[in-house]
Amino acid sequence: MKKNRIFLSPPHIGQEEANNVLKAFSTNWISTTGPFVDKFEKDIAKFCERKEACVVQSGTAAIHLAIRVLGISEGDTVLCQSLTFIGSCNPAIYEKANLIFIDSENDTWNMCPNSLRDALEDCKKRKITPKAIIVVHLYGMPAKMDEILSIANEYKVAVIEDAAEALGSKLNNKPCGSFGRLSILSFNGNKIITTSGGGALVSDNPTDISEANFLSTQAKENKPFYEHKKIGYNYKLSNILASIGVAQLKVLNDRVIKRRKNYKFYYELLKDIKGITFLNEPKGYFSNRWLTCLIIDEKKCGISVNKIISEFEEEQIETRRLWKPMHMQPIFKNNQFYGSGVSNLLFENGICLPSGSNIDEKDKKRIKIKLTKIFSIK
Ligand SMILES: Cc1ncc(COP(=O)(O)O)c(C=O)c1O
């Protein structure tokens, strides 16, 4: 019999989501305005302890709006974490900015404050003032925001916080999504909560959010006819998708608990194996454990990451490599990079394990059997 596939991070939705969609239909609020859009924006802003939110069709669209709100244009310099998904940095390229990539550090796998400082010092010497720093909380682990914000402040550069993977994570009890001048979230199908596709921009600055709203709805001037002084986009989230988001946000805490349990399951099983490193939470850090990831020392474990992936694949279990850093991407081969190659090593030796909040005991049994075989657990 063909086995059901265990996915890396599938959507996890319930009845209330379906009821809300029906409500959107039955009230005919199916376009980009409506009560669910308003409520989702209010709820998301509140959850992230921000004044306002603008919900859009993707996290990438939210970053694009952040780039536009900050007035970033051709030739401007933007510093971006190298180890991330390309959605973090594509919008700066849409606006023809010059991207400089910053390495990771080992404690959180996120932007290294020392490399950030090196890049900013070099920019200063060359009389370049970067327009933004894009920092990411990968796999749910908060970046070293205290240090990064203090450096950004010192050099007077705005921070765009990419919290696409970190809704529900906290640093010293402050939620991810509350740290940047502008912060973004993703509700893509693989995220901890989803609207099928979607994203949000959150901020404490009402002018930033009102500009984002304006740009996200084709930059229509306030006139009795269609007049445009700026180029805008059709980015706003529909009321149908926002209705899913409203229900998903209610179960977010449960999803965090379940994903943290997944991490514990893997940790208990593998903690004594020599050559496996987990991403521990430093003091004051709380990760939503969006994905559980391991670093594999091939020499000590006697098996490569690619071989582990194909072993799982035989069992219809999806695993993935870590993000390939942006400075290693062919498309960015001419961009500057600051760091010592921590992110190169993470990419070469890292693996993401199935981490969905709807993985059940049967799935865990299949995963455990496979891991027991791969690592010869007695
Ligand atoms: C770190 C990060 N940034 C940005 C994005 C872009 O979000 P979206 O897929 O909603 O456009 C994603 C994921 O999809 C992501 O993981």
The ligand as an ORCA input file, in Angstrom:
! r2SCAN-3c Opt
* xyz 0 1
  C      12.290     34.542      5.816
  C      11.233     34.744      4.780
  N      11.066     35.976      4.255
  C      10.114     36.220      3.333
  C       9.280     35.223      2.892
  C       8.290     35.577      1.849
  O       6.987     35.342      2.240
  P       5.866     34.960      1.137
  O       6.139     33.574      0.676
  O       4.587     35.083      1.895
  O       5.983     35.949      0.039
  C       9.415     33.928      3.422
  C       8.605     32.781      3.047
  O       7.903     32.411      2.343
  C      10.419     33.674      4.365
  O      10.602     32.445      4.856
*
